[in-house]
Amino acid sequence: MPRRDLVTYPKKVSYRKHTGMVAWLLHRITGVIIGLYLIFHILAKSGVAGWFTSLTANPVARILVLVLFAYHAFNGFRIVLIDFSSGAEEGMFSKQFMVVIFLTVIVSVLGAIPIFS
Amino acid sequence: MKPYKFMGSSDSGVFEWLMQRISGVIMIVVIFIHFFSMISTGAWGLQKIVLGPLFIFGVFHTMNGFKMITDDYVSNSTWRAILLGIYWIVGLTVGFLALSVASMM
């Protein structure tokens, strides 16, 4: 008797690689990295993992964190638009993704200036 | 055909889903303030105002995000219990440490 709370899929699932999937995958990857960063950041600030502070004091590491966060933030806002507004309309994914990338680059460049100066 | 994705009951997870959106939008604002306040002045400045929401919503958003990934890929109930237990322990520990850091500022 199959369980009703489990959905069954074929063993081999082939996903179509489109812009929305790339955006989703990057959102997952950046989310995991930022999540781990936040945990270790708090641990470092509380004196438990002091080594992490010296690791992230590097300007390149700071910019990397900013890039990851900026992408996750703007793409997260895109997801909110999909859920609550007209963001899921056909043909919108590529345009939205380009806007997300554009804003990520702009914020990262703006953030890099004071980090390096 | 193979069981793949844990679905839970059909009406569970709505609160978590909504809070993930709300905490995400709040986090966008507070982290940008936190980041640019830190790199521009090096002082706490506005960070004092955003520190509380940053820690509370940050820890929730992180742990709920990990849970959402677990929901997608882990269907075995034992492994789910172990992972969700770890998330709770890590979340509470980090949250407690975060509050102690915030109270020292």
Backbone of each chain as ProteinMPNN parsed JSONL, in Angstrom:
{"seq_chain_A": "MPRRDLVTYPKKVSYRKHTGMVAWLLHRITGVIIGLYLIFHILAKSGVAGWFTSLTANPVARILVLVLFAYHAFNGFRIVLIDFSSGAEEGMFSKQFMVVIFLTVIVSVLGAIPIFS", "coords_chain_A": {"N_chain_A": [[0.854, -1.204, 0.0], [0.911, 2.045, -1.051], [2.322, 4.945, 0.514], [0.429, 7.799, 1.321], [1.453, 10.27, 1.836], [3.711, 10.594, 0.412], [5.163, 11.584, -2.599], [5.487, 10.101, -5.761], [8.092, 9.674, -8.095], [9.562, 9.068, -11.337], [12.547, 6.98, -11.472], [14.698, 8.108, -12.83], [14.915, 11.383, -13.37], [14.574, 13.906, -15.681], [15.514, 17.146, -15.879], [14.487, 20.219, -17.346], [16.789, 22.549, -18.406], [16.541, 25.722, -17.696], [16.306, 29.337, -17.423], [15.003, 29.942, -15.007], [15.56, 27.678, -13.492], [18.337, 27.783, -13.22], [18.53, 30.135, -11.729], [17.202, 29.294, -9.411], [18.925, 27.211, -8.543], [21.327, 28.608, -8.06], [20.378, 30.213, -6.023], [19.928, 28.369, -3.987], [22.572, 27.413, -3.541], [23.99, 29.782, -2.847], [22.5, 30.42, -0.606], [23.023, 28.323, 1.228], [25.786, 28.725, 1.65], [25.81, 31.368, 2.697], [24.253, 30.943, 4.951], [25.868, 29.189, 6.473], [27.975, 30.953, 6.784], [26.774, 32.943, 8.394], [26.274, 31.505, 10.771], [28.911, 30.835, 11.614], [29.911, 33.4, 11.775], [28.493, 34.512, 13.925], [29.363, 32.746, 15.907], [32.069, 33.408, 15.885], [31.989, 36.097, 16.702], [31.12, 35.758, 19.27], [33.288, 34.681, 20.41], [33.833, 31.997, 20.184], [34.722, 30.875, 17.798], [37.275, 32.111, 16.851], [39.12, 32.035, 14.778], [37.682, 32.348, 12.48], [37.18, 35.037, 12.126], [39.653, 36.154, 11.342], [39.876, 34.828, 8.971], [37.839, 35.892, 7.377], [38.53, 38.534, 7.299], [39.919, 39.323, 5.168], [39.823, 41.395, 2.268], [38.944, 40.355, -0.202], [37.466, 38.133, 0.557], [35.426, 39.416, 1.913], [34.184, 40.82, -0.149], [33.333, 38.689, -1.662], [31.432, 37.567, 0.054], [29.621, 39.679, 0.024], [28.814, 39.655, -2.689], [27.583, 37.123, -2.857], [25.553, 37.449, -0.953], [24.171, 39.631, -2.075], [23.203, 38.568, -4.5], [21.56, 36.506, -3.474], [19.733, 37.997, -1.998], [18.471, 39.721, -3.929], [17.479, 37.841, -5.725], [15.843, 36.46, -3.99], [13.945, 38.424, -3.487], [12.832, 38.479, -5.997], [11.608, 35.975, -5.977], [9.663, 36.432, -4.05], [8.115, 38.247, -5.479], [7.217, 36.532, -7.461], [5.618, 34.836, -5.944], [3.685, 36.546, -4.784], [2.96, 38.481, -6.608], [2.925, 39.407, -10.062], [5.05, 37.931, -10.973], [5.376, 35.396, -12.028], [4.533, 35.222, -14.605], [4.475, 34.166, -18.037], [7.51, 34.209, -19.884], [8.77, 36.043, -18.323], [10.862, 35.222, -16.744], [13.554, 35.24, -17.755], [14.022, 37.986, -18.123], [13.692, 38.952, -15.512], [15.742, 37.563, -14.226], [17.98, 38.655, -15.456], [17.795, 41.263, -14.495], [18.194, 40.752, -11.787], [20.868, 39.831, -11.834], [22.097, 42.127, -12.847], [21.58, 44.044, -10.789], [22.923, 42.758, -8.722], [25.591, 42.937, -9.597], [25.91, 45.738, -9.648], [25.529, 46.483, -6.911], [27.576, 44.989, -5.766], [29.864, 46.134, -6.905], [29.618, 48.759, -5.949], [29.861, 48.183, -3.248], [32.423, 47.19, -3.181], [34.094, 49.349, -3.482], [34.364, 50.977, -1.0], [35.458, 48.906, 0.529], [37.969, 48.329, -0.549], [39.154, 50.81, -0.443]], "CA_chain_A": [[0.0, 0.0, 0.0], [1.786, 3.23, -1.08], [2.0, 6.012, 1.477], [-0.214, 8.934, 0.655], [2.179, 11.521, 2.048], [4.914, 10.605, -0.417], [4.918, 11.697, -4.028], [6.41, 9.218, -6.473], [8.641, 10.165, -9.348], [10.404, 8.061, -11.994], [13.881, 6.936, -10.882], [15.559, 9.079, -13.497], [14.137, 12.567, -13.74], [15.351, 14.828, -16.506], [15.006, 18.504, -15.726], [14.808, 21.165, -18.402], [17.656, 23.594, -17.868], [16.16, 27.045, -18.171], [16.784, 30.431, -16.576], [14.436, 29.816, -13.67], [16.255, 26.613, -12.76], [19.663, 28.31, -12.873], [18.308, 31.087, -10.631], [16.86, 28.498, -8.227], [20.122, 26.495, -8.099], [22.234, 29.593, -7.465], [19.766, 30.66, -4.767], [20.209, 27.319, -3.006], [24.012, 27.37, -3.243], [24.345, 30.992, -2.095], [21.807, 30.342, 0.678], [23.768, 27.421, 2.13], [27.062, 29.366, 2.013], [25.522, 32.503, 3.585], [23.775, 30.383, 6.215], [27.043, 28.752, 7.227], [28.724, 32.168, 7.136], [26.097, 33.589, 9.523], [26.503, 30.703, 11.977], [30.297, 31.004, 12.055], [30.077, 34.817, 12.102], [27.999, 34.674, 15.298], [30.286, 32.007, 16.769], [33.308, 34.184, 15.976], [31.727, 37.299, 17.506], [30.961, 35.38, 20.672], [34.574, 34.195, 20.882], [33.95, 30.53, 20.085], [35.496, 30.519, 16.589], [38.044, 33.317, 16.529], [39.834, 31.849, 13.51], [36.822, 32.747, 11.363], [37.318, 36.49, 11.947], [40.845, 36.412, 10.529], [39.624, 34.264, 7.637], [36.95, 36.78, 6.613], [39.027, 39.909, 7.318], [40.441, 39.543, 3.823], [38.879, 42.149, 1.433], [38.365, 39.491, -1.247], [36.438, 37.321, 1.222], [34.301, 40.311, 2.202], [33.459, 41.086, -1.396], [32.666, 37.434, -2.025], [30.223, 37.489, 0.89], [28.68, 40.689, -0.473], [28.269, 39.176, -3.968], [26.667, 36.015, -2.562], [24.375, 37.991, -0.282], [23.405, 40.484, -3.003], [22.44, 37.69, -5.404], [20.516, 35.805, -2.698], [18.724, 38.993, -1.621], [17.689, 40.175, -5.087], [16.714, 36.705, -6.254], [14.794, 36.212, -2.999], [12.886, 39.401, -3.745], [12.177, 38.001, -7.23], [10.736, 34.867, -5.571], [8.503, 37.048, -3.393], [7.279, 38.787, -6.554], [6.566, 35.389, -8.115], [4.586, 34.307, -5.042], [2.636, 37.483, -4.4], [2.624, 39.433, -7.665], [2.822, 38.811, -11.397], [6.386, 37.507, -11.367], [5.401, 34.062, -12.642], [3.973, 35.263, -15.96], [5.337, 33.559, -19.056], [8.461, 35.101, -20.541], [9.32, 37.019, -17.378], [11.986, 34.679, -15.992], [14.847, 35.697, -18.265], [14.158, 39.421, -17.84], [13.887, 39.11, -14.069], [17.06, 37.042, -13.878], [18.955, 39.652, -15.905], [17.707, 42.375, -13.542], [18.849, 40.274, -10.552], [22.318, 39.834, -12.079], [22.504, 43.529, -12.993], [21.583, 44.657, -9.453], [24.0, 42.116, -7.947], [26.863, 43.531, -10.039], [25.947, 47.142, -9.222], [25.725, 46.54, -5.453], [28.898, 44.434, -5.458], [30.87, 47.143, -7.274], [29.479, 49.85, -4.978], [30.384, 47.704, -1.968], [33.861, 46.928, -3.284], [34.843, 50.62, -3.414], [34.844, 51.256, 0.372], [36.244, 47.794, 1.081], [39.347, 48.431, -1.019], [39.723, 52.148, -0.244]], "C_chain_A": [[0.889, 1.253, 0.0], [1.338, 4.285, -0.079], [1.45, 7.207, 0.733], [0.569, 10.229, 0.801], [3.487, 11.569, 1.262], [4.517, 10.69, -1.892], [5.906, 10.795, -4.745], [6.824, 9.844, -7.803], [9.365, 9.005, -10.031], [11.808, 8.117, -11.416], [14.804, 7.962, -11.521], [14.686, 10.237, -13.972], [15.03, 13.504, -14.532], [14.731, 16.22, -16.415], [15.41, 19.364, -16.922], [15.649, 22.283, -17.806], [17.244, 24.933, -18.473], [16.557, 28.085, -17.127], [16.284, 30.307, -15.147], [15.148, 28.768, -12.84], [17.652, 27.065, -12.328], [19.541, 29.26, -11.679], [18.023, 30.353, -9.329], [18.102, 27.82, -7.648], [21.116, 27.441, -7.427], [21.704, 30.096, -6.121], [20.037, 29.658, -3.651], [21.668, 27.357, -2.555], [24.414, 28.587, -2.4], [23.702, 30.967, -0.707], [22.548, 29.486, 1.68], [25.064, 28.09, 2.597], [26.821, 30.521, 2.99], [25.039, 32.008, 4.953], [24.926, 29.922, 7.096], [27.885, 29.948, 7.675], [28.113, 32.826, 8.38], [26.363, 32.838, 10.831], [27.919, 30.933, 12.51], [30.597, 32.453, 12.423], [29.646, 35.068, 13.553], [28.921, 33.954, 16.277], [31.589, 32.783, 16.966], [33.116, 35.408, 16.861], [31.578, 36.975, 18.987], [32.227, 34.732, 21.234], [34.775, 32.7, 20.788], [34.832, 30.122, 18.904], [36.253, 31.748, 16.098], [38.766, 33.245, 15.192], [39.016, 32.362, 12.322], [36.932, 34.247, 11.084], [38.518, 36.811, 11.069], [40.66, 35.895, 9.103], [38.819, 35.225, 6.772], [37.39, 38.245, 6.659], [39.605, 40.304, 5.972], [39.413, 40.303, 2.968], [38.194, 41.293, 0.365], [37.237, 38.635, -0.655], [35.208, 38.167, 1.523], [33.473, 40.583, 0.95], [32.706, 39.84, -1.849], [31.362, 37.265, -1.237], [29.17, 38.471, 0.384], [28.02, 40.227, -1.776], [27.226, 38.08, -3.72], [25.386, 36.535, -1.925], [23.52, 38.796, -1.257], [22.578, 39.616, -3.955], [21.277, 37.047, -4.665], [19.377, 36.769, -2.346], [17.846, 39.374, -2.811], [16.882, 39.023, -5.691], [15.596, 36.307, -5.287], [13.629, 37.166, -3.192], [12.118, 39.024, -5.016], [11.198, 36.86, -6.898], [9.479, 35.4, -4.877], [7.553, 37.629, -4.443], [6.536, 37.669, -7.292], [5.399, 34.892, -7.267], [3.399, 35.254, -4.876], [2.22, 38.454, -5.502], [2.597, 38.705, -9.007], [4.167, 38.297, -11.904], [6.447, 36.177, -12.089], [4.848, 34.057, -14.066], [4.988, 34.761, -16.982], [6.262, 34.6, -19.696], [9.12, 36.093, -19.607], [10.63, 36.549, -16.751], [13.333, 35.233, -16.443], [15.074, 37.165, -17.931], [14.446, 39.65, -16.358], [15.285, 38.669, -13.656], [18.147, 38.041, -14.277], [18.966, 40.857, -14.959], [18.416, 42.004, -12.235], [20.369, 40.324, -10.711], [22.838, 41.265, -12.15], [22.61, 44.198, -11.616], [22.683, 44.07, -8.57], [25.355, 42.734, -8.296], [26.986, 44.962, -9.522], [26.269, 47.244, -7.722], [27.118, 46.029, -5.076], [30.0, 45.444, -5.771], [30.832, 48.304, -6.284], [30.048, 49.453, -3.616], [31.882, 47.502, -1.994], [34.684, 48.207, -3.114], [35.289, 50.93, -1.982], [35.668, 50.127, 0.981], [37.714, 47.935, 0.692], [39.979, 49.791, -0.737], [40.205, 52.323, 1.201]], "O_chain_A": [[1.572, 1.494, 0.995], [0.146, 4.49, 0.146], [1.935, 7.579, -0.336], [0.398, 11.166, 0.021], [4.281, 12.493, 1.436], [3.645, 9.957, -2.359], [7.072, 10.739, -4.354], [6.024, 10.448, -8.517], [9.746, 8.047, -9.359], [12.233, 9.162, -10.922], [15.596, 8.609, -10.835], [13.84, 10.084, -14.853], [16.124, 13.851, -14.088], [13.588, 16.441, -16.816], [16.521, 19.253, -17.44], [15.26, 22.894, -16.811], [17.565, 25.232, -19.623], [17.084, 27.741, -16.069], [17.029, 30.533, -14.194], [15.324, 28.934, -11.633], [18.095, 26.771, -11.218], [20.337, 29.203, -10.742], [18.529, 30.729, -8.272], [18.323, 27.839, -6.437], [21.674, 27.131, -6.374], [22.474, 30.369, -5.201], [20.337, 30.037, -2.519], [21.966, 27.337, -1.36], [25.087, 28.451, -1.378], [24.297, 31.442, 0.26], [22.691, 29.863, 2.843], [25.408, 28.037, 3.778], [27.528, 30.649, 3.99], [25.377, 32.588, 5.985], [24.971, 30.212, 8.291], [28.433, 29.965, 8.778], [28.831, 33.217, 9.3], [26.64, 33.449, 11.863], [28.11, 31.191, 13.698], [31.438, 32.714, 13.282], [30.341, 35.745, 14.31], [29.229, 34.479, 17.347], [32.144, 32.816, 18.064], [33.98, 35.725, 17.679], [31.869, 37.805, 19.849], [32.249, 34.289, 22.383], [35.785, 32.182, 21.264], [35.59, 29.155, 18.987], [35.917, 32.341, 15.072], [38.997, 34.268, 14.548], [39.569, 32.758, 11.296], [36.793, 34.678, 9.939], [38.425, 37.635, 10.159], [41.214, 36.448, 8.152], [39.081, 35.361, 5.576], [36.701, 39.11, 6.119], [39.759, 41.489, 5.677], [38.247, 39.91, 2.934], [37.015, 41.483, 0.066], [36.195, 38.44, -1.281], [34.079, 37.692, 1.402], [32.243, 40.578, 0.98], [31.586, 39.925, -2.353], [30.333, 36.873, -1.787], [27.983, 38.148, 0.32], [26.812, 40.385, -1.951], [26.136, 38.102, -4.291], [24.284, 36.13, -2.293], [22.296, 38.665, -1.27], [21.401, 39.89, -4.19], [20.148, 37.036, -5.156], [18.205, 36.398, -2.392], [16.619, 39.353, -2.712], [15.741, 39.21, -6.115], [14.528, 35.868, -5.714], [12.468, 36.774, -3.076], [10.907, 39.226, -5.1], [10.105, 36.787, -7.46], [8.377, 34.892, -5.085], [6.334, 37.518, -4.313], [5.385, 37.833, -7.695], [4.332, 34.568, -7.789], [2.248, 34.817, -4.832], [1.234, 39.175, -5.349], [2.279, 37.517, -9.067], [4.4, 38.233, -13.111], [7.465, 35.855, -12.703], [4.71, 32.993, -14.669], [6.197, 34.915, -16.809], [5.847, 35.717, -20.004], [9.941, 36.901, -20.041], [11.422, 37.366, -16.28], [14.153, 35.643, -15.621], [16.164, 37.554, -17.511], [15.322, 40.435, -15.995], [15.933, 39.319, -12.837], [19.111, 38.251, -13.54], [20.027, 41.404, -14.66], [19.135, 42.814, -11.65], [21.073, 40.804, -9.823], [23.885, 41.582, -11.587], [23.615, 44.843, -11.314], [23.299, 44.779, -7.775], [26.164, 43.018, -7.414], [28.038, 45.355, -9.018], [27.161, 47.99, -7.317], [27.76, 46.57, -4.176], [30.951, 45.594, -5.004], [31.874, 48.779, -5.832], [30.64, 50.275, -2.916], [32.549, 47.623, -0.966], [35.827, 48.16, -2.661], [36.482, 51.13, -1.756], [36.493, 50.373, 1.861], [38.602, 47.689, 1.509], [41.202, 49.923, -0.784], [40.714, 53.385, 1.558]]}, "seq_chain_B": "MKPYKFMGSSDSGVFEWLMQRISGVIMIVVIFIHFFSMISTGAWGLQKIVLGPLFIFGVFHTMNGFKMITDDYVSNSTWRAILLGIYWIVGLTVGFLALSVASMM", "coords_chain_B": {"N_chain_B": [[9.02, 3.162, -9.98], [9.675, 5.397, -7.32], [9.63, 6.374, -3.902], [10.189, 9.756, -3.316], [10.022, 12.511, -2.502], [9.383, 14.088, 0.53], [6.246, 15.036, 1.614], [4.709, 15.683, 3.798], [1.804, 16.677, 5.733], [-0.916, 18.106, 3.919], [-1.589, 20.66, 4.713], [0.418, 21.708, 6.247], [3.296, 23.732, 7.017], [2.719, 26.199, 5.934], [2.927, 28.47, 7.554], [5.707, 28.55, 8.002], [6.588, 28.908, 5.38], [5.489, 31.439, 4.774], [6.718, 33.006, 6.747], [9.343, 32.709, 5.966], [9.437, 34.293, 3.699], [8.73, 36.816, 4.776], [10.735, 37.206, 6.75], [12.906, 37.141, 5.047], [12.612, 39.47, 3.436], [12.814, 41.429, 5.422], [15.401, 40.879, 6.251], [16.879, 41.606, 3.984], [16.861, 44.401, 4.099], [17.999, 44.937, 6.701], [20.503, 43.664, 6.6], [21.837, 44.926, 4.509], [22.042, 47.482, 5.638], [23.579, 46.824, 7.892], [25.927, 45.806, 6.648], [26.883, 47.938, 4.982], [27.103, 49.972, 6.832], [29.06, 48.944, 8.438], [31.325, 48.656, 6.712], [31.688, 51.254, 5.826], [31.987, 53.028, 7.992], [33.093, 51.564, 10.031], [32.357, 51.61, 12.59], [29.799, 50.886, 15.09], [27.344, 52.356, 14.828], [24.436, 52.522, 12.935], [24.12, 49.881, 13.214], [23.45, 49.009, 15.745], [20.722, 49.304, 15.899], [19.793, 47.48, 14.047], [20.713, 45.078, 14.891], [19.28, 43.279, 16.595], [16.894, 42.433, 15.014], [18.416, 41.374, 12.948], [19.778, 39.14, 14.04], [17.649, 37.588, 15.093], [15.791, 37.177, 12.906], [17.658, 36.335, 11.089], [18.791, 33.92, 12.054], [16.46, 32.375, 12.135], [15.7, 32.422, 9.378], [17.884, 31.166, 8.215], [17.931, 28.565, 9.434], [15.367, 27.648, 8.831], [15.582, 27.662, 6.097], [17.505, 25.642, 5.698], [15.925, 23.545, 6.588], [13.975, 23.52, 4.607], [15.446, 22.683, 2.409], [16.103, 20.147, 3.299], [13.51, 19.05, 3.358], [13.12, 18.789, 0.646], [14.964, 16.857, -0.2], [15.348, 14.741, 1.621], [13.697, 11.934, 2.523], [13.562, 9.861, 4.262], [12.395, 9.012, 7.448], [13.87, 8.739, 9.806], [16.371, 9.924, 9.267], [15.424, 12.452, 8.739], [14.457, 13.228, 11.24], [16.846, 13.25, 12.7], [18.326, 15.25, 11.327], [16.605, 17.517, 11.527], [16.583, 17.758, 14.276], [19.269, 18.436, 14.722], [19.278, 20.934, 13.443], [17.575, 22.38, 15.125], [19.026, 22.34, 17.531], [21.437, 23.62, 16.786], [20.365, 26.05, 15.905], [19.113, 27.11, 18.241], [21.347, 27.272, 19.929], [23.094, 29.015, 18.51], [21.4, 31.211, 18.338], [21.135, 31.878, 21.05], [23.808, 32.532, 21.648], [24.054, 34.697, 19.919], [22.282, 36.552, 21.022], [23.567, 36.993, 23.43], [25.885, 38.215, 22.503], [24.767, 40.513, 21.372], [23.739, 41.737, 23.651], [26.019, 42.512, 24.918], [26.932, 44.622, 23.463]], "CA_chain_B": [[8.677, 4.377, -9.241], [10.356, 5.387, -6.022], [9.295, 7.538, -3.067], [11.273, 10.707, -3.471], [9.927, 13.792, -1.817], [8.466, 14.113, 1.664], [5.277, 16.111, 1.441], [4.025, 16.026, 5.036], [0.37, 16.843, 5.494], [-1.071, 19.132, 2.896], [-1.809, 21.997, 5.26], [1.517, 22.123, 7.118], [4.373, 24.461, 6.356], [2.31, 27.513, 5.415], [3.5, 29.508, 8.423], [7.144, 28.614, 7.722], [6.747, 29.477, 4.036], [5.208, 32.873, 4.851], [7.75, 33.648, 7.567], [10.589, 32.738, 5.188], [9.327, 35.482, 2.833], [8.745, 38.024, 5.605], [12.074, 37.361, 7.324], [13.815, 37.425, 3.937], [12.496, 40.886, 3.059], [13.387, 42.208, 6.533], [16.85, 40.654, 6.237], [17.485, 42.388, 2.896], [17.048, 45.77, 4.606], [18.907, 45.049, 7.846], [21.875, 43.242, 6.281], [22.476, 45.997, 3.736], [22.415, 48.522, 6.61], [24.673, 46.25, 8.68], [27.132, 45.673, 5.835], [27.423, 49.217, 4.529], [27.474, 50.709, 8.034], [30.321, 48.368, 8.911], [32.475, 48.919, 5.836], [31.883, 52.683, 5.579], [32.45, 53.734, 9.188], [33.818, 50.664, 10.924], [31.753, 51.713, 13.925], [28.507, 50.218, 15.17], [26.379, 53.224, 14.176], [23.079, 52.0, 12.778], [24.08, 48.435, 13.469], [22.784, 48.72, 17.014], [19.278, 49.219, 15.65], [19.455, 46.316, 13.221], [21.333, 43.854, 15.422], [18.239, 42.363, 17.091], [16.215, 41.78, 13.889], [19.384, 40.612, 12.15], [20.035, 37.855, 14.672], [16.414, 36.8, 15.228], [15.313, 36.741, 11.593], [18.757, 35.658, 10.391], [18.867, 32.525, 12.509], [15.236, 31.698, 11.662], [15.748, 32.277, 7.918], [18.919, 30.161, 7.915], [17.534, 27.218, 9.849], [14.194, 27.253, 8.041], [16.095, 27.373, 4.749], [18.083, 24.292, 5.747], [14.815, 22.591, 6.699], [13.319, 23.437, 3.293], [16.3, 21.834, 1.559], [15.901, 18.782, 3.81], [12.198, 18.609, 2.876], [13.215, 18.455, -0.778], [15.858, 15.752, -0.558], [15.417, 13.651, 2.604], [12.364, 11.378, 2.772], [13.66, 8.887, 5.349], [11.93, 9.696, 8.659], [14.943, 8.749, 10.813], [17.324, 10.971, 8.898], [14.748, 13.741, 8.889], [14.426, 13.549, 12.675], [18.22, 13.599, 13.105], [18.708, 16.551, 10.747], [15.804, 18.593, 12.114], [17.086, 17.914, 15.649], [20.524, 19.204, 14.631], [18.94, 22.337, 13.11], [17.027, 23.012, 16.329], [20.114, 22.535, 18.513], [22.325, 24.666, 16.265], [19.607, 27.307, 15.879], [18.959, 27.635, 19.608], [22.68, 27.623, 20.44], [23.561, 30.225, 17.826], [20.508, 32.295, 18.745], [21.508, 32.266, 22.417], [25.093, 33.226, 21.559], [23.817, 35.982, 19.249], [21.674, 37.473, 21.991], [24.591, 37.378, 24.414], [26.752, 39.186, 21.819], [24.008, 41.767, 21.23], [23.587, 42.374, 24.965], [27.319, 43.071, 25.323], [27.239, 45.807, 22.659]], "C_chain_B": [[9.222, 4.276, -7.816], [9.91, 6.594, -5.196], [10.452, 8.524, -3.077], [11.159, 11.9, -2.547], [8.912, 13.725, -0.683], [7.524, 15.294, 1.537], [4.623, 16.545, 2.749], [2.523, 16.046, 4.823], [0.175, 18.085, 4.636], [-1.194, 20.546, 3.461], [-0.686, 22.449, 6.193], [2.538, 22.915, 6.311], [3.999, 25.832, 5.844], [2.933, 28.644, 6.233], [4.992, 29.681, 8.129], [7.411, 29.278, 6.371], [6.552, 30.991, 4.075], [6.293, 33.605, 5.632], [9.097, 33.699, 6.846], [10.599, 33.96, 4.273], [9.461, 36.757, 3.659], [10.149, 38.265, 6.174], [13.094, 37.688, 6.237], [13.806, 38.892, 3.556], [13.093, 41.77, 4.163], [14.912, 42.098, 6.519], [17.549, 41.448, 5.141], [17.812, 43.784, 3.407], [18.132, 45.801, 5.683], [20.338, 44.623, 7.499], [22.585, 44.285, 5.433], [22.886, 47.142, 4.663], [23.63, 48.061, 7.408], [25.98, 46.27, 7.888], [27.725, 47.038, 5.502], [27.781, 50.122, 5.702], [28.842, 50.249, 8.516], [31.489, 48.786, 8.031], [32.709, 50.413, 5.624], [32.448, 53.395, 6.803], [33.302, 52.862, 10.091], [33.269, 50.679, 12.335], [30.387, 51.043, 13.917], [27.418, 51.033, 14.495], [24.988, 52.635, 14.152], [22.973, 50.514, 13.115], [23.359, 48.082, 14.752], [21.283, 48.523, 16.813], [18.928, 47.907, 14.95], [19.939, 44.995, 13.816], [20.3, 42.817, 15.875], [17.516, 41.649, 15.961], [17.153, 40.911, 13.061], [19.584, 39.22, 12.729], [18.775, 36.985, 14.688], [15.961, 36.253, 13.874], [16.396, 35.98, 10.826], [18.846, 34.192, 10.763], [17.633, 31.754, 12.033], [15.327, 31.4, 10.163], [16.754, 31.187, 7.515], [18.424, 28.75, 8.229], [16.301, 26.734, 9.081], [14.587, 26.942, 6.593], [16.713, 25.99, 4.677], [16.976, 23.234, 5.809], [14.116, 22.418, 5.343], [14.126, 22.568, 2.328], [16.148, 20.373, 1.984], [14.561, 18.223, 3.335], [12.257, 18.136, 1.426], [13.956, 17.147, -1.04], [15.85, 14.567, 0.402], [14.005, 13.157, 2.924], [12.366, 10.367, 3.909], [13.362, 9.568, 6.694], [13.008, 9.754, 9.738], [15.941, 9.87, 10.527], [16.723, 12.372, 9.033], [14.745, 14.176, 10.352], [15.811, 13.973, 13.156], [18.584, 14.996, 12.614], [17.927, 17.7, 11.373], [16.208, 18.835, 13.572], [18.367, 18.737, 15.672], [20.223, 20.681, 14.351], [18.421, 23.066, 14.343], [18.138, 23.32, 17.333], [21.034, 23.67, 18.066], [21.619, 26.024, 16.312], [19.478, 27.925, 17.257], [20.304, 28.074, 20.184], [23.177, 28.925, 19.845], [22.698, 31.428, 18.214], [20.842, 32.809, 20.132], [22.827, 33.034, 22.4], [24.924, 34.611, 20.94], [23.225, 36.997, 20.214], [22.69, 37.92, 23.043], [25.574, 38.384, 23.809], [26.055, 40.542, 21.749], [23.896, 42.495, 22.572], [24.888, 42.996, 25.45], [27.642, 44.364, 24.592], [26.774, 47.083, 23.347]], "O_chain_B": [[9.224, 3.208, -7.203], [9.82, 7.705, -5.717], [11.597, 8.127, -2.86], [12.127, 12.255, -1.875], [7.753, 13.362, -0.883], [7.966, 16.431, 1.37], [4.049, 17.631, 2.827], [2.023, 15.493, 3.843], [1.004, 18.995, 4.636], [-0.929, 21.52, 2.757], [-0.823, 23.472, 6.864], [2.63, 22.784, 5.09], [4.863, 26.566, 5.363], [3.402, 29.64, 5.683], [5.485, 30.803, 8.02], [8.323, 30.093, 6.229], [7.335, 31.741, 3.491], [6.736, 34.683, 5.237], [9.896, 34.607, 7.075], [11.639, 34.593, 4.088], [10.208, 37.666, 3.296], [10.683, 39.372, 6.095], [14.044, 38.431, 6.481], [14.862, 39.497, 3.373], [13.792, 42.741, 3.874], [15.622, 43.079, 6.741], [18.672, 41.914, 5.33], [18.908, 44.294, 3.177], [19.073, 46.591, 5.598], [21.289, 45.172, 8.054], [23.783, 44.516, 5.599], [23.963, 47.713, 4.495], [24.59, 48.811, 7.581], [27.014, 46.701, 8.398], [28.915, 47.275, 5.71], [28.675, 50.959, 5.579], [29.671, 51.052, 8.944], [32.525, 49.221, 8.535], [33.821, 50.81, 5.275], [33.299, 54.274, 6.667], [34.141, 53.368, 10.836], [33.66, 49.868, 13.174], [29.876, 50.676, 12.859], [26.651, 50.504, 13.69], [24.422, 52.29, 15.19], [21.88, 49.972, 13.277], [22.74, 47.024, 14.865], [20.659, 47.688, 17.467], [17.893, 47.302, 15.228], [19.615, 43.923, 13.307], [20.428, 41.63, 15.577], [17.5, 40.419, 15.916], [16.762, 39.865, 12.541], [19.563, 38.23, 11.997], [18.82, 35.804, 14.345], [15.773, 35.048, 13.704], [16.097, 35.098, 10.02], [18.962, 33.326, 9.896], [17.747, 30.615, 11.582], [15.067, 30.279, 9.728], [16.507, 30.399, 6.602], [18.495, 27.855, 7.386], [16.203, 25.56, 8.726], [14.0, 26.07, 5.952], [16.483, 25.249, 3.721], [17.067, 22.18, 5.18], [13.717, 21.312, 4.978], [13.563, 21.814, 1.535], [16.074, 19.477, 1.144], [14.479, 17.056, 2.952], [11.546, 17.213, 1.028], [13.63, 16.415, -1.975], [16.304, 13.484, 0.033], [13.213, 13.881, 3.527], [11.314, 10.044, 4.461], [13.989, 10.569, 7.042], [13.058, 10.714, 10.507], [16.304, 10.649, 11.408], [17.406, 13.333, 9.386], [14.997, 15.34, 10.665], [15.946, 14.929, 13.92], [19.085, 15.823, 13.377], [18.501, 18.735, 11.713], [16.183, 19.969, 14.048], [18.541, 19.616, 16.516], [20.834, 21.568, 14.946], [18.774, 24.22, 14.585], [18.191, 24.407, 17.909], [21.368, 24.561, 18.847], [22.214, 27.024, 16.713], [19.704, 29.123, 17.43], [20.399, 29.111, 20.841], [23.622, 29.823, 20.559], [23.211, 32.532, 18.397], [20.837, 34.016, 20.376], [22.955, 34.066, 23.059], [25.557, 35.575, 21.369], [23.62, 38.163, 20.22], [22.678, 39.067, 23.488], [26.044, 39.291, 24.496], [26.656, 41.58, 22.026], [23.953, 43.724, 22.622], [24.876, 43.896, 26.29], [28.51, 45.124, 25.022], [26.953, 48.175, 22.809]]}, "name": "protein", "num_of_chains": 2, "seq": "MPRRDLVTYPKKVSYRKHTGMVAWLLHRITGVIIGLYLIFHILAKSGVAGWFTSLTANPVARILVLVLFAYHAFNGFRIVLIDFSSGAEEGMFSKQFMVVIFLTVIVSVLGAIPIFSMKPYKFMGSSDSGVFEWLMQRISGVIMIVVIFIHFFSMISTGAWGLQKIVLGPLFIFGVFHTMNGFKMITDDYVSNSTWRAILLGIYWIVGLTVGFLALSVASMM"}
